[in-house]
Every structure is written in structure tokens, then in C-alpha cells.
Amino acid sequence: MASKFPFRPALLAALIALGCAAVSAPGGAGEPPRAAPQIGGNDVGMRFVPLGVGKSMVVDLPRDAKDVLVANPAIANAVVRSARRAYIIGVAVGQTNVFFFDAEGRQISGLDIAVTRDLNGVRGAMKQVLPHADVRIEGVADGVMLSGSVANPGESQQAYDIATRLVGEGKVVNGLTIRGRDQVMVKVTVAEMQRDVIKQLGIELSGSLNYGTSVLNFATNTPFSVAGQALSNTVINPRGAFNEVTGLPSVAATIRAMERAGVIRTLAEPNLTAISGESANFLAGGEFPVPAGYACDPVTRSCNLSVSFKKFGVGLNFTPVVLSEGRISLKVMTEVSELSNEGALTLAQAVSATQISTVTIPSIKTRRAETTVELPSGGSLAMAGMIQEQTKQQLNGLPGLMQLPVLGTLFKSRDYLNRQTELVVLVTPYVVRAVAQKELSRPDDGFADSTDPAAILLGRLNRIYGVTGKVEPGRSYHGSYGFILD
């Protein structure tokens, strides 16, 4: 009986060839071939989307989506309403991503989502307060970064203060740039008048009185401790010899009387220029040494006196901030100091067994003012002032005798000191611009040494100098101008 499906030799040969190919494939006998992995979703072509907490966005897909992958649903969640529309909702501050796939597993779209705090309120407040400033506000994690540009440092500080108040302290990064960097020159005037009046009147008596075998010696000294020392000595009656006949004592009297009045005028006008927002320092003076202790060598056991240096003179330190056009906030510190013998300290050092050396450390008389003011460019303000009057009076004499109505004057001395001081510190800032060098002048412009005949015969140290042919406005005189140093 014949078969329904006849056997064909060609078909048998084809089946044998396929079986041999399957056996010789990599991976061992009887194992199926391994396919390379296929990545369906990746970061290539993803779109960055900033989203606020509690805010949502609508995503429209180009074709039907089958699967949605949310990396961290605690940060952002995806709600699919139809095959081609989904809603992304921000849940908490953080970062995550969302992928959409079709029915065949191919990636349709990918979103890189950064969920930050809601900054619309901060943007609205910033726009209302600074309408002309270009301030951009971006959320970074749980903080805020300010970028863009403002007109001056005042607007930059104001934007930072608003963001700090609404977001929180320590969560704002100020990346604003200032379009205009103004330069400010500050002129400080320190003027002081000091008037001193010293009156001294004292009588010093010295002598001896003999009574039998007893001798009484007496002497009075006038210290003048208020003024520190006597201004002058005037001897009225020198000491005489003892008169044995009359038995009268030998008495010497010295009258010290002097009155002194003096005036001290101090004027300092330091000028300094700095960029708005930067600090500048100025010092015209010097340093004086102050003993700081002994440095001993443990090997040689020798000790040397070490010193440190203290500054004195005219100093100025200020930080200007241009708040708006012509309006300047100025933090300024000015100081005028000088060496003084009042309150000086004298140290004694033994050089040898019989020799002692002394070191005198002077004191510093200082007038210092430090404050923060706000004033327009070119406006002046008295930032500090003082009126001080100091009166010292002292009477010295013999107890009992100095209280006598008329004769008591012979047994007492009077030391009187009156000191009046008036001090004022004026500050004037200017918003300045750079000019050409020819527009500036120096103190030595046109200076020339005098000729030998003028120096020897007339005692002149320099010639009359000035710029030849230049007429200053508002002047009607003719001839040479300048000054001669006397």
C-alpha cells in the first residue's frame, strides 16, 4: 500500500543539514543561541522638566503608550488618562525620571524631572520690589539660586534678603552680577582745637630754729602734681647764716609762679578711593617699638629683649556701597593718633651689678571714630564730634598754717590746669570716574630749586612756580603766581 506523503530524498538532505548547523552553533551542543540585550529606555533624547511641589504638567504622546515607568513615585507620579495623554504630579523635593513605551516595547518619550519648592511666590515678590532688575530664580534641591544682573550692590543685597526671608536662612545662593561697578572716593576731615591754661603759685620755705640744744629744721616742697612739674623757679630770699646774737633762724624762701596758655591745632584730611562693595585702608604715620618680653636661648642661657611695633598716625578704613544713583552707604573708621609723654611707662633693666638702663615706652593719644552712614554723593556729614573741658586744681601746704587768712599764703601752693578740647570729624563721599592723567595735578608740579644766589643771599629754598600762561578762572591779577616757602 502506498504512503499518503511520499518520501523525498531532497527533503531528507535538508533536514540533516539543519541539524548539523544547530549542533555546531556556539554555546555547546543542544543549547539555543544567545541574543544580545536590547535597551528600551535610556537618557538619550530625554527632556529636562522642572516641576514644583504640588504642581502638575500634561504630557501628550505622539503614539499610543502601553507601559509607563516612574523611577521614584515618592518624588513624582504619573497618571495616565488615555493612551496618548498623561499627567505628571510633583510630590516631594528631589529628582526622578519617567519613561513611556508602546505596545512593542519601544521608548516613546523620556522625562528627567526635578521637583523643587514652588518659587512663583518668590518670583512675584521679586518682580514687585525690583521691577527693572533681571533676576532669575531657580530651585536646586531644597535651596534657591539667584542669577541674572542688577544695577548696583544695593539691589543685589535686597534680592538676597527677599529670597532669604521667603525661602529660609542658608538656602539661598546669590549668583547675581552687578552691571555697574561704581568707584567711591571718601574725604574725611578731622579737626581739633585744644586750649591749655596752667597757673602755678607756690612758696617753699626752708630753715632751722635753735632753742638751747634743740634744733628744729623745716622745709616745704611744692610738688605741682597737676601739671606734672614746675614751670619756673624764682628765688626771692637766699638762705642766710644763723645769727647767734639775735637767735633768729636762717630762712630761705623760693617763690615759684608761672602762668602758661597754649593752643594746639590738629588737622588731618585723608582721601581714599575704592570700588563699591570693596574695602580700602590708608595709613600715614609710622610704628614705634614696644618691649614684648624676653626670648631666652636654652643652650647659651642668654636672654634678649624682643619688641613689637605699634602703629600710629592718620588712618582711614572704609567700605562704600552705592545703593542707587548718587546714594552711598558708607562704613567708615578714621583715626588720628600721636605719641605722647602723658601716661608713658618707664622700665628699668639691670645691665650689670652697678649699672641700670631704663626704657621709656610712650603712650598714644588717639582720636578714633567708627560708624555707618548713608548720604548722597558730594554731601557732607559730621559723623563724630566732641567738646571736652577738663579742670584740675590742687592746694598743698602745711596743715593748720595754710588755713590762716593772710599768712597762710606763705605755707601753701596752688596748681591749676584748665584744658578745653573741641573735635569734629566730617566725611564726604563722591562717586568718581577715571580721568586723563593731564587732568590731575601733583603737589610738586612745576617745582624748581632756587638758584645759588637766591638761596645764599635771599634765603629762598624754591622758586615761585606755576604753569606758565595758565589763568585760573575768577582771578584778575597779573604776573607770577605760586608760593615761596619761608
C-alpha positions as CSV (number, residue, x, y, z in Angstrom):
1,M,0.0,0.0,0.0
2,A,1.4,3.3,-1.0
3,S,2.1,6.1,1.6
4,K,0.0,9.3,1.5
5,F,3.1,11.6,1.9
6,P,5.8,10.1,-0.3
7,F,9.4,10.2,1.0
8,R,11.6,12.5,-0.9
9,P,15.5,12.3,-0.7
10,A,16.0,16.0,-1.2
11,L,13.8,16.9,1.9
12,L,15.8,14.4,4.0
13,A,19.1,16.0,3.0
14,A,17.8,19.4,4.0
15,L,16.7,18.2,7.5
16,I,20.2,16.6,8.1
17,A,21.9,19.9,7.2
18,L,19.8,21.9,9.5
19,G,20.5,19.5,12.4
20,C,24.3,19.8,11.8
21,A,24.1,23.5,11.9
22,A,22.3,23.5,15.1
23,V,24.8,21.2,16.7
24,S,27.8,23.4,15.6
25,A,26.3,26.6,16.9
26,P,28.2,28.4,19.8
27,G,27.2,27.6,23.3
28,G,27.5,23.9,23.4
29,A,25.6,21.1,21.8
30,G,21.9,21.4,22.0
31,E,21.9,25.0,23.5
32,P,20.0,27.7,21.7
33,P,21.9,30.8,20.6
34,R,22.2,33.8,23.0
35,A,20.7,37.1,21.8
36,A,22.3,40.5,22.7
37,P,20.3,42.6,25.3
38,Q,18.3,45.4,23.9
39,I,18.0,48.7,25.9
40,G,14.5,50.1,25.5
41,G,14.7,53.3,27.7
42,N,17.8,55.5,28.2
43,D,18.8,59.1,28.8
44,V,19.5,59.9,25.2
45,G,17.0,62.4,24.0
46,M,15.4,62.9,27.4
47,R,13.8,66.3,28.2
48,F,14.5,68.1,31.5
49,V,11.4,69.3,33.2
50,P,11.4,71.5,36.4
51,L,8.3,70.9,38.5
52,G,7.2,72.5,41.8
53,V,5.9,70.5,44.7
54,G,2.1,70.1,44.4
55,K,2.2,71.3,40.7
56,S,1.3,69.2,37.7
57,M,2.0,69.1,33.9
58,V,0.3,67.5,30.9
59,V,2.3,65.2,28.6
60,D,0.9,64.5,25.1
61,L,2.5,61.5,23.4
62,P,2.9,61.0,19.6
63,R,1.5,57.5,19.6
64,D,-0.3,55.1,22.0
65,A,1.5,54.2,25.2
66,K,1.3,50.7,26.7
67,D,3.7,51.0,29.7
68,V,4.8,53.8,32.0
69,L,7.9,53.6,34.2
70,V,8.4,56.0,37.1
71,A,11.8,55.7,38.8
72,N,10.7,57.1,42.2
73,P,7.0,57.6,42.7
74,A,7.7,59.3,46.1
75,I,9.2,62.3,44.1
76,A,6.9,62.5,41.1
77,N,3.9,60.4,40.0
78,A,2.4,59.8,36.5
79,V,-1.3,59.4,36.0
80,V,-2.4,58.1,32.5
81,R,-5.8,59.3,31.4
82,S,-5.7,58.0,27.9
83,A,-3.3,56.2,25.5
84,R,-1.7,59.4,24.4
85,R,-2.1,61.7,27.5
86,A,-0.5,61.5,30.9
87,Y,-0.3,63.9,34.0
88,I,2.9,64.3,35.9
89,I,2.4,65.5,39.5
90,G,5.2,66.7,41.8
91,V,5.1,65.0,45.2
92,A,8.3,65.9,47.1
93,V,11.6,67.7,46.5
94,G,14.0,65.6,44.6
95,Q,14.9,64.2,41.2
96,T,13.5,61.2,39.2
97,N,12.7,60.2,35.6
98,V,9.6,58.9,33.7
99,F,9.6,56.7,30.5
100,F,6.7,55.9,28.2
101,F,6.7,52.7,26.0
102,D,4.4,51.5,23.2
103,A,2.9,48.0,22.7
104,E,6.1,46.7,21.1
105,G,8.3,47.9,24.0
106,R,9.9,50.8,22.1
107,Q,10.5,54.1,24.0
108,I,8.1,56.8,23.1
109,S,9.4,59.6,25.4
110,G,11.6,60.2,28.5
111,L,11.4,63.0,31.1
112,D,14.1,63.9,33.6
113,I,12.1,65.6,36.3
114,A,13.5,67.9,39.1
115,V,10.9,68.6,41.7
116,T,11.7,71.8,43.7
117,R,9.8,74.0,46.0
118,D,7.2,76.3,44.5
119,L,9.0,79.6,43.6
120,N,6.2,81.5,41.9
121,G,5.5,83.5,45.1
122,V,9.2,84.4,45.3
123,R,9.3,85.4,41.7
124,G,6.2,87.6,42.1
125,A,7.7,89.4,45.2
126,M,11.0,89.9,43.4
127,K,9.3,91.4,40.4
128,Q,7.2,93.7,42.5
129,V,10.1,95.0,44.6
130,L,12.7,95.1,41.8
131,P,10.7,95.7,38.5
132,H,13.8,96.8,36.5
133,A,16.2,94.1,37.6
134,D,16.9,90.9,35.6
135,V,16.7,88.4,38.4
136,R,16.2,84.7,37.6
137,I,15.2,82.3,40.4
138,E,15.9,78.6,40.0
139,G,15.4,75.8,42.5
140,V,18.3,73.5,43.4
141,A,17.4,70.6,45.7
142,D,15.8,72.3,48.7
143,G,17.6,75.6,48.0
144,V,17.3,78.5,45.6
145,M,19.9,80.1,43.3
146,L,19.6,83.7,42.1
147,S,21.1,84.5,38.7
148,G,20.9,87.4,36.3
149,S,22.1,91.0,36.7
150,V,21.2,94.0,38.8
151,A,22.2,97.7,38.6
152,N,24.1,98.0,41.9
153,P,25.1,96.1,45.1
154,G,22.1,97.5,46.9
155,E,19.7,95.7,44.6
156,S,21.8,92.6,44.9
157,Q,21.5,92.6,48.7
158,Q,17.8,93.5,48.5
159,A,17.1,90.5,46.2
160,Y,19.1,88.2,48.5
161,D,17.2,89.5,51.6
162,I,13.9,88.8,49.9
163,A,14.8,85.3,48.9
164,T,16.2,84.5,52.3
165,R,13.1,85.8,54.1
166,L,10.7,83.7,51.9
167,V,12.8,80.6,51.4
168,G,14.9,80.3,54.6
169,E,18.2,81.2,56.0
170,G,21.2,79.4,54.5
171,K,19.2,78.1,51.4
172,V,19.9,80.9,49.0
173,V,22.9,81.2,46.7
174,N,23.4,84.7,45.4
175,G,24.8,84.5,41.8
176,L,23.7,88.0,40.7
177,T,26.2,90.1,38.8
178,I,26.4,93.9,39.1
179,R,26.2,95.8,35.8
180,G,27.8,98.9,37.1
181,R,30.8,98.9,39.5
182,D,31.0,102.5,40.8
183,Q,34.1,103.9,42.4
184,V,33.7,106.0,45.6
185,M,36.2,108.5,46.9
186,V,35.8,109.5,50.5
187,K,37.2,112.6,52.1
188,V,37.5,112.7,55.8
189,T,38.4,115.8,57.8
190,V,39.5,115.6,61.4
191,A,39.8,119.0,63.0
192,E,40.7,119.5,66.7
193,M,41.4,122.6,68.8
194,Q,42.9,122.2,72.2
195,R,43.5,125.1,74.6
196,D,45.5,124.7,77.8
197,V,45.8,127.2,80.7
198,I,48.2,126.4,83.6
199,K,48.6,128.6,86.7
200,Q,51.1,127.9,89.4
201,L,51.9,129.8,92.6
202,G,53.9,128.2,95.4
203,I,56.2,129.3,98.2
204,E,58.8,127.0,99.5
205,L,60.3,127.8,102.9
206,S,63.3,126.1,104.4
207,G,65.3,126.9,107.5
208,S,66.3,126.0,111.1
209,L,65.5,127.2,114.5
210,N,67.8,126.7,117.5
211,Y,66.5,126.6,121.1
212,G,69.2,125.6,123.5
213,T,70.5,122.3,122.5
214,S,67.4,121.5,120.3
215,V,67.4,122.3,116.6
216,L,64.2,122.5,114.6
217,N,64.7,122.1,110.8
218,F,61.8,122.8,108.5
219,A,61.3,122.7,104.7
220,T,58.3,122.7,102.4
221,N,58.4,121.5,98.8
222,T,55.9,122.3,96.1
223,P,55.1,119.2,94.0
224,F,52.8,120.8,91.3
225,S,51.5,117.3,90.6
226,V,48.5,118.6,88.5
227,A,50.8,119.9,85.8
228,G,53.5,117.3,86.4
229,Q,56.3,119.8,87.0
230,A,57.1,123.4,87.9
231,L,57.1,125.8,85.0
232,S,59.8,128.1,86.5
233,N,61.7,129.0,89.7
234,T,62.1,132.4,91.2
235,V,64.4,132.8,94.2
236,I,63.2,135.7,96.5
237,N,65.5,135.3,99.5
238,P,68.5,133.0,99.5
239,R,69.4,131.1,102.7
240,G,71.3,133.2,105.2
241,A,73.6,132.3,108.1
242,F,72.3,131.7,111.6
243,N,72.6,134.7,113.8
244,E,73.9,133.6,117.2
245,V,73.4,137.0,118.7
246,T,69.8,137.5,117.9
247,G,68.9,133.9,117.9
248,L,66.8,134.3,114.8
249,P,66.6,131.4,112.4
250,S,68.1,131.3,108.9
251,V,65.3,131.1,106.5
252,A,65.3,130.8,102.7
253,A,62.1,131.3,100.6
254,T,61.6,130.3,97.0
255,I,58.6,131.5,95.1
256,R,57.5,129.5,92.1
257,A,55.0,131.4,90.0
258,M,54.1,131.0,86.3
259,E,51.1,131.1,84.1
260,R,51.1,129.4,80.7
261,A,48.5,129.4,77.9
262,G,48.8,127.2,74.8
263,V,46.8,126.3,71.7
264,I,47.2,123.0,69.7
265,R,45.6,122.7,66.3
266,T,45.3,119.3,64.6
267,L,44.0,118.9,61.1
268,A,44.0,115.7,59.0
269,E,42.3,115.2,55.7
270,P,42.9,111.7,54.3
271,N,41.3,110.8,50.9
272,L,40.9,107.3,49.6
273,T,39.1,105.7,46.6
274,A,37.6,102.2,46.4
275,I,35.2,100.2,44.2
276,S,31.7,99.9,45.5
277,G,31.4,97.0,47.9
278,E,35.2,96.7,48.5
279,S,37.3,97.9,51.5
280,A,40.2,100.2,51.4
281,N,42.8,101.2,54.0
282,F,45.1,104.2,54.4
283,L,47.8,105.0,57.0
284,A,50.2,107.9,57.1
285,G,52.3,107.6,60.1
286,G,54.7,105.1,61.5
287,E,55.4,102.4,64.1
288,F,57.2,102.6,67.4
289,P,58.8,99.7,69.3
290,V,57.3,98.3,72.4
291,P,59.0,95.7,74.6
292,A,57.2,92.4,74.3
293,G,59.2,90.2,76.7
294,Y,62.5,88.3,76.8
295,A,63.4,85.5,74.4
296,C,65.9,83.1,76.1
297,D,68.1,80.5,74.4
298,P,68.1,77.3,76.5
299,V,71.6,76.4,75.2
300,T,73.6,79.6,75.9
301,R,71.2,80.7,78.6
302,S,71.2,84.2,77.2
303,C,68.1,86.3,77.1
304,N,67.4,89.1,74.6
305,L,64.7,91.7,74.7
306,S,62.1,91.2,72.0
307,V,60.0,94.1,70.7
308,S,56.7,94.5,68.8
309,F,55.7,97.6,66.8
310,K,52.5,99.6,67.3
311,K,51.1,101.8,64.5
312,F,50.3,105.5,64.9
313,G,49.4,108.3,62.6
314,V,46.5,109.2,60.4
315,G,44.4,106.1,59.4
316,L,41.3,105.6,57.3
317,N,39.4,102.4,56.6
318,F,36.1,102.4,54.8
319,T,33.7,100.2,52.7
320,P,31.3,102.0,50.3
321,V,28.2,100.6,48.8
322,V,26.4,102.5,46.1
323,L,22.7,101.8,46.8
324,S,21.2,103.8,43.9
325,E,22.3,106.6,41.6
326,G,24.2,109.0,43.8
327,R,23.2,107.3,47.1
328,I,26.0,105.8,49.1
329,S,26.1,103.6,52.2
330,L,29.4,104.1,53.9
331,K,31.0,102.1,56.7
332,V,34.0,104.2,57.7
333,M,36.6,104.2,60.5
334,T,39.1,107.0,60.9
335,E,41.8,107.5,63.5
336,V,44.3,110.2,64.3
337,S,47.0,109.2,66.8
338,E,50.2,110.6,68.0
339,L,52.9,109.8,70.6
340,S,52.6,111.4,74.0
341,N,54.5,111.6,77.2
342,E,51.4,111.6,79.3
343,G,51.0,108.1,80.7
344,A,54.4,107.0,79.5
345,L,55.9,103.9,81.1
346,T,59.5,103.7,82.2
347,L,61.1,100.2,82.6
348,A,64.4,99.6,84.4
349,Q,66.8,96.9,83.4
350,A,69.9,95.8,85.2
351,V,72.8,95.7,82.8
352,S,75.4,94.9,85.4
353,A,75.8,94.9,89.1
354,T,76.4,98.6,89.1
355,Q,74.6,99.8,86.0
356,I,70.9,100.1,85.3
357,S,69.4,101.1,82.0
358,T,65.9,102.5,81.6
359,V,63.5,102.1,78.7
360,T,60.6,104.6,78.2
361,I,57.5,103.5,76.4
362,P,55.5,106.4,75.2
363,S,51.7,106.4,75.2
364,I,49.5,107.1,72.2
365,K,46.9,109.9,72.1
366,T,44.1,108.7,69.8
367,R,41.0,110.2,68.3
368,R,39.0,107.4,66.7
369,A,35.5,107.3,65.1
370,E,33.8,104.3,63.5
371,T,30.2,104.3,62.2
372,T,28.0,103.5,59.2
373,V,26.2,106.4,57.4
374,E,24.2,106.9,54.3
375,L,24.4,110.1,52.3
376,P,24.4,111.4,48.7
377,S,27.4,111.8,46.5
378,G,29.1,115.1,47.4
379,G,27.1,115.5,50.7
380,S,28.9,116.0,53.9
381,L,28.0,114.8,57.4
382,A,29.6,115.3,60.8
383,M,29.9,111.7,61.8
384,A,31.6,112.5,65.2
385,G,32.2,115.4,67.5
386,M,33.3,116.1,71.0
387,I,33.5,119.1,73.3
388,Q,35.5,118.4,76.4
389,E,36.6,120.7,79.3
390,Q,38.9,119.4,82.0
391,T,39.7,121.4,85.1
392,K,42.2,120.4,87.7
393,Q,43.2,122.3,90.9
394,Q,45.2,121.3,93.9
395,L,46.4,123.0,97.1
396,N,49.4,121.8,99.0
397,G,50.7,123.2,102.3
398,L,51.3,122.8,106.0
399,P,48.3,121.7,108.0
400,G,46.9,124.4,110.1
401,L,49.1,127.2,108.9
402,M,47.8,127.1,105.3
403,Q,44.3,127.9,106.6
404,L,45.4,131.3,108.1
405,P,43.6,134.2,106.4
406,V,46.7,136.2,105.1
407,L,49.8,134.5,106.3
408,G,48.5,131.1,105.1
409,T,49.7,132.0,101.6
410,L,53.3,131.6,102.7
411,F,52.7,128.0,103.7
412,K,50.7,126.7,100.7
413,S,50.9,126.4,96.9
414,R,48.3,126.3,94.2
415,D,48.4,124.3,91.0
416,Y,45.6,124.9,88.4
417,L,45.1,123.4,85.0
418,N,42.2,124.0,82.5
419,R,42.1,122.1,79.2
420,Q,39.4,122.6,76.6
421,T,39.2,120.3,73.6
422,E,36.8,120.6,70.6
423,L,36.9,117.8,68.0
424,V,34.8,117.3,64.8
425,V,35.0,114.6,62.1
426,L,33.5,115.3,58.7
427,V,33.0,112.7,56.0
428,T,32.2,113.4,52.3
429,P,31.9,110.7,49.7
430,Y,32.0,111.2,46.0
431,V,31.1,108.8,43.1
432,V,34.1,109.3,40.8
433,R,35.2,108.3,37.4
434,A,38.6,107.9,35.9
435,V,40.0,110.8,34.0
436,A,43.0,111.5,31.8
437,Q,46.4,112.0,33.6
438,K,46.7,115.5,32.3
439,E,43.5,116.4,34.3
440,L,45.3,115.6,37.6
441,S,47.8,117.6,39.4
442,R,50.6,116.7,41.9
443,P,51.9,118.7,44.8
444,D,55.3,119.0,43.1
445,D,54.0,120.2,39.7
446,G,56.3,123.0,38.5
447,F,58.7,122.7,41.4
448,A,62.2,124.0,40.9
449,D,65.1,124.5,43.3
450,S,66.2,128.1,43.8
451,T,69.4,129.3,42.3
452,D,72.5,129.6,44.5
453,P,72.4,133.4,44.7
454,A,68.8,133.3,45.7
455,A,69.4,130.6,48.3
456,I,72.5,132.3,49.8
457,L,71.5,136.0,49.6
458,L,67.7,135.8,49.9
459,G,67.4,132.5,51.9
460,R,64.9,131.1,49.4
461,L,64.5,127.3,49.1
462,N,62.5,127.1,45.9
463,R,61.4,129.4,43.1
464,I,57.9,130.7,42.5
465,Y,56.3,128.1,40.4
466,G,53.2,127.5,38.4
467,V,52.1,126.6,34.9
468,T,53.2,129.4,32.5
469,G,50.4,131.1,30.7
470,K,47.6,129.3,32.6
471,V,45.0,131.7,34.0
472,E,42.8,130.3,36.7
473,P,39.0,131.2,36.4
474,G,37.8,134.0,38.6
475,R,41.2,135.6,39.0
476,S,42.1,139.1,37.8
477,Y,45.7,139.5,39.0
478,H,48.7,139.5,36.6
479,G,52.2,138.3,37.0
480,S,53.8,135.2,38.5
481,Y,51.8,133.1,40.9
482,G,52.5,130.3,43.3
483,F,54.2,130.5,46.7
484,I,57.6,130.8,48.3
485,L,58.5,128.5,51.1
486,D,59.6,130.7,54.0
